[in-house]
Amino acid sequence: MSLYFSRATLKRAPDVEALQRLLFPAETGRRADAAHQLVWSLFAGDPAARRDFLFRETTRPGERPTYLILSTRMPCGDARLFDVATKPFEPDLAAGDRLAFDLRVNPTIDAKHPKTGAKGRYDVMTMAVMRLPEHASQTDKAAAVEQAARAWLGRQAMRAGFRILEQTAGTGDMPEAPGFAAAPCETDARPISLAATGFQSSAVPGKRDGRLGLIDFAGVLQVEEPATFLTTLARGFGRAKAYGCGLMLIRRV
């Protein structure tokens, strides 16, 4: 399967810039829906086509809106709204390779609501908070959110052919967490650690009461099964991929 990695940046043309507030709403849910449609516009041409791309908005303050896209088709080269740069995505990976990664996900589980008993799909962070005592402190809630998010990512790693590296002091003979491995050295003269940050609950476009629990991960992984890892990388992680989640950005370290 061929894969392509693209960077799409809003053009500087005056007529495009005049539409920027309409194209990129400030409200999170509306912006996610707009982003979905904008990226789709780069693959227009086949009305029967299904979404076969992942994307992530990487706009920096004061700069033009930008999306990174991983796709099985090349995006439109003469897009009206975006300047698009595309290259084949062909990482040559072997077992033992280390990669820095950045990932925004909507991690979910199928479970019963701890208060109502209703079966449904919930993001793991919200579920972890709901399972705490009613008067739990903010510190306890933050710890529960991070622990649930890390456990979810560890399970993904085991299925996707990689391990997450961390160098933690004083582990002794403690067993490794599923999907994690103790790092034998440092990277860039800093201890290797996993950051799970930016937990937020965003409105689901088109659903009055729907919410998406989002969290950002950044860390270092070690490839265990290259073929499995690349297949999963192309498929994406978690849910809400239509709204900019699931694309793992990687680079060698």
C-alpha positions in Angstrom: 0.0 0.0 0.0 1.4 3.4 -1.0 1.3 6.2 1.5 1.8 9.9 1.2 2.7 12.5 3.8 1.5 16.1 3.0 1.6 19.5 4.5 -1.3 21.8 3.5 -1.0 25.5 4.4 -3.6 28.1 3.7 -2.7 30.3 0.8 -1.7 33.9 1.2 -4.1 35.0 -1.6 -6.3 38.0 -0.4 -9.5 36.2 -1.4 -8.6 33.2 0.6 -7.5 35.2 3.7 -10.8 37.1 3.5 -12.6 33.8 4.2 -10.3 32.7 7.0 -12.8 33.4 9.9 -15.5 31.4 8.1 -13.2 28.5 7.2 -11.6 28.3 10.7 -14.3 29.0 13.4 -13.0 29.8 16.9 -15.4 27.3 18.6 -13.7 23.9 19.0 -16.5 21.7 17.7 -17.3 23.8 14.7 -13.6 24.1 13.9 -13.2 20.3 14.0 -16.1 19.9 11.6 -14.7 22.6 9.3 -11.3 21.0 9.3 -12.8 17.7 8.3 -14.5 19.3 5.3 -11.4 21.3 4.3 -9.1 18.3 4.2 -11.7 16.3 2.3 -11.6 19.1 -0.3 -8.0 18.0 -1.1 -9.2 14.6 -2.1 -12.4 15.6 -4.1 -13.2 13.8 -7.3 -14.8 10.5 -6.3 -18.2 11.0 -4.6 -18.2 7.3 -3.6 -14.7 7.4 -1.9 -14.4 6.7 1.8 -12.0 8.7 4.0 -8.6 7.1 3.5 -6.5 9.8 5.3 -5.5 10.9 8.7 -4.8 14.5 9.6 -3.7 16.8 12.3 -3.9 20.6 12.6 -0.6 22.1 13.6 -1.3 25.8 13.3 1.0 28.0 15.3 -0.2 31.3 16.8 0.1 34.1 14.3 0.8 31.7 11.4 -1.3 30.4 8.5 -3.6 27.4 9.3 -1.7 24.2 8.5 -2.6 20.5 8.4 -0.3 17.4 8.3 -1.9 14.6 6.3 -1.1 10.9 5.9 -3.1 9.4 3.0 -3.3 6.5 0.6 -4.0 8.9 -2.3 -2.1 12.0 -3.3 -4.0 15.1 -2.4 -5.0 17.6 -5.1 -1.9 19.4 -6.3 -3.7 22.6 -7.5 -5.9 23.1 -4.5 -7.7 26.5 -4.4 -7.3 27.1 -0.7 -4.0 25.5 0.2 -0.4 25.3 -0.8 0.3 21.5 -0.7 3.6 19.8 -0.4 3.5 16.0 -0.7 6.2 13.2 -0.5 6.0 9.4 -0.3 5.8 8.1 3.2 8.3 5.2 3.2 10.0 4.9 6.6 12.6 2.2 6.6 12.1 0.7 10.1 13.7 -2.3 11.8 13.1 -3.9 15.2 14.9 -1.9 17.9 14.6 1.5 16.1 13.7 4.4 18.4 11.3 7.1 17.4 10.1 10.2 19.0 6.3 10.4 18.6 3.5 13.0 19.0 -0.1 11.8 19.1 -3.5 13.4 19.7 -6.2 10.8 20.3 -9.8 10.2 21.4 -9.2 7.0 23.5 -12.4 5.1 24.2 -13.7 2.0 25.8 -17.0 0.2 25.8 -18.3 0.1 29.4 -21.2 0.7 31.7 -21.7 4.1 33.1 -20.6 3.9 36.8 -23.6 5.9 38.0 -26.4 5.0 35.6 -25.4 1.6 34.5 -26.0 2.5 30.8 -23.8 0.7 28.3 -22.0 2.9 25.9 -18.7 4.1 24.5 -16.8 6.5 26.8 -13.4 8.1 26.6 -11.1 6.5 29.2 -10.3 9.7 30.9 -13.8 10.8 31.7 -14.6 7.2 32.7 -11.7 7.3 35.2 -13.0 10.5 36.8 -16.5 9.2 37.0 -15.3 6.1 38.9 -13.8 8.3 41.7 -15.6 9.2 44.9 -18.0 12.2 44.4 -15.8 14.6 46.4 -12.4 13.5 44.9 -9.8 16.3 44.8 -8.6 17.9 41.6 -5.2 16.2 42.2 -6.8 12.8 42.4 -8.8 13.5 39.2 -5.7 14.6 37.3 -3.8 11.5 38.5 -6.8 9.3 37.4 -6.9 10.9 34.0 -3.2 10.4 33.4 -3.2 6.9 34.6 -6.1 5.9 32.4 -4.6 7.6 29.4 -1.2 5.9 29.8 -2.8 2.5 30.3 -4.8 2.9 27.1 -1.7 3.9 25.2 0.2 0.9 26.6 -2.5 -1.4 25.3 -2.3 0.2 21.9 1.4 -0.3 21.9 1.2 -4.0 22.6 -1.2 -4.5 19.6 0.7 -2.2 17.3 4.1 -3.6 17.5 6.0 -1.1 19.7 6.9 -0.3 23.3 6.9 3.0 25.0 10.3 3.9 26.6 10.6 5.5 30.0 13.5 6.0 32.3 12.2 6.2 35.8 14.2 6.3 39.0 13.8 3.7 41.7 11.8 1.1 39.8 13.9 -1.8 41.3 12.2 -5.1 40.7 8.8 -3.6 39.9 7.1 -5.2 36.9 6.9 -3.2 33.7 3.5 -1.7 32.9 1.9 -3.4 29.8 3.2 -1.8 26.7 6.0 0.0 28.5 9.7 -0.8 28.8 12.5 0.7 31.0 14.9 2.8 28.8 18.5 1.8 29.3 19.8 5.3 28.3 18.8 8.9 27.9 17.8 10.7 24.7 19.3 14.2 24.0 20.8 14.2 27.5 17.4 14.1 29.1 15.6 11.2 30.8 13.1 9.6 28.5 9.5 10.0 29.7 6.0 10.0 28.3 4.0 13.2 28.5 0.2 12.8 28.6 -1.2 16.4 28.6 -3.9 18.7 27.3 -6.9 16.6 28.3 -10.0 18.4 27.0 -13.6 17.6 26.3 -14.8 18.9 22.9 -18.2 19.0 21.4 -19.0 16.4 18.8 -20.0 18.3 15.6 -23.7 17.8 14.9 -24.5 16.2 18.2 -26.0 18.5 20.9 -24.9 16.4 23.9 -22.0 14.5 22.3 -18.5 15.1 23.7 -15.0 14.0 22.6 -12.4 13.4 25.2 -9.0 14.4 23.7 -5.5 14.0 25.0 -2.0 14.6 23.6 0.9 12.2 24.0 4.6 12.8 23.4 7.4 10.5 24.1 9.8 7.9 22.7 8.9 4.4 21.4 10.9 1.4 20.3 9.7 -0.5 17.3 9.2 -4.2 18.0 7.4 -5.4 14.9 8.0 -3.0 12.0 5.3 -4.3 9.6 2.6 -4.3 12.3 3.6 -0.8 13.5 3.5 0.7 10.0 0.1 -0.9 9.3 -1.3 0.6 12.5 0.3 3.9 11.8 -1.5 4.1 8.5 -4.8 3.1 10.1 -4.5 5.5 13.0 -5.1 5.3 16.7 -8.3 5.6 18.7 -11.5 7.2 17.4 -12.6 10.6 16.0 -10.2 10.4 13.1 -12.5 12.4 11.0 -11.9 15.3 13.4 -8.1 15.4 13.4 -7.3 12.6 15.9 -5.2 9.4 15.5 -2.3 10.5 13.4 1.0 9.6 15.1 3.8 11.9 14.0 7.2 10.2 14.2 10.9 11.1 13.9 14.1 9.3 14.6 16.1 9.9 17.7 
